[in-house]
């Protein structure tokens, strides 16, 4: 399992990112409290909306076959 944490600068951009991952991997966005989560057998992506109007993203990759594809979407936000 690989863990990746990153930050997205705005709530709007964080929501768009979640919708992009949802459509690319045919997974459903689940709302838990005020956070968003996409979860399947290959990965889990959580989005927490911070009060300072940015998003904390936590990605856990369980399937190494999709790791490079997932990280390709995240590359702009990784430091």
C-alpha positions as CSV (number, residue, x, y, z in Angstrom):
1,X,0.0,0.0,0.0
2,X,1.2,3.5,-0.8
3,X,0.0,6.6,0.9
4,X,0.1,10.1,-0.6
5,X,-1.0,13.3,1.1
6,X,-1.3,16.6,-0.7
7,X,-3.2,19.9,-0.6
8,X,-5.4,21.5,-3.2
9,X,-5.6,25.3,-3.0
10,X,-9.4,25.9,-3.2
11,X,-12.6,24.0,-2.3
12,X,-13.9,24.4,-5.8
13,X,-10.7,22.9,-7.3
14,X,-10.8,20.1,-4.8
15,X,-14.4,19.2,-5.7
16,X,-13.5,19.3,-9.4
17,X,-10.6,16.9,-8.7
18,X,-12.8,14.5,-6.9
19,X,-15.3,14.5,-9.8
20,X,-12.4,13.9,-12.3
21,X,-11.2,10.9,-10.3
22,X,-14.8,9.6,-10.0
23,X,-15.3,9.7,-13.8
24,X,-11.9,8.3,-14.7
25,X,-12.1,5.3,-12.4
26,X,-15.9,4.8,-12.5
27,X,-16.2,5.1,-8.7
28,X,-18.8,6.9,-6.6
29,X,-18.2,9.9,-4.4
30,X,-19.5,9.4,-0.9
31,X,-20.2,12.2,1.5
32,X,-19.2,11.5,5.1
33,X,-20.0,14.4,7.4
34,X,-18.6,17.3,5.4
35,X,-15.8,15.3,3.7
36,X,-15.8,13.5,0.4
37,X,-14.5,10.0,-0.2
38,X,-14.0,7.7,-3.2
39,X,-13.3,4.1,-2.2
40,X,-12.9,0.9,-4.1
41,X,-10.7,-2.2,-4.0
42,X,-7.8,-0.4,-5.8
43,X,-7.6,2.9,-3.9
44,X,-9.2,5.3,-1.4
45,X,-9.2,9.0,-1.9
46,X,-10.4,11.3,0.9
47,X,-11.0,15.1,0.6
48,X,-11.3,17.2,3.8
49,X,-12.4,20.8,3.3
50,X,-10.4,23.0,5.6
51,X,-11.9,26.2,7.1
52,X,-9.1,28.2,5.5
53,X,-10.7,27.2,2.1
54,X,-8.3,24.6,0.8
55,X,-8.6,20.8,0.7
56,X,-6.5,18.2,2.4
57,X,-6.3,15.1,0.2
58,X,-5.3,11.6,1.4
59,X,-4.8,8.9,-1.1
60,X,-4.2,5.2,-0.3
61,X,-3.3,3.0,-3.3
62,X,-3.8,-0.7,-2.8
63,X,-3.3,-1.8,-6.4
64,X,0.2,-1.0,-7.8
65,X,-1.1,-1.4,-11.4
66,X,-3.0,1.9,-11.2
67,X,-0.5,3.7,-9.1
68,X,1.2,5.7,-11.9
69,X,-2.2,6.6,-13.5
70,X,-3.5,8.0,-10.1
71,X,-0.3,9.8,-9.4
72,X,-0.4,11.4,-12.8
73,X,-3.6,13.2,-11.8
74,X,-2.0,14.3,-8.5
75,X,1.3,15.4,-9.9
76,X,0.4,19.1,-10.1
77,X,-0.4,19.2,-6.3
78,X,2.6,17.2,-5.0
79,X,5.5,19.1,-3.7
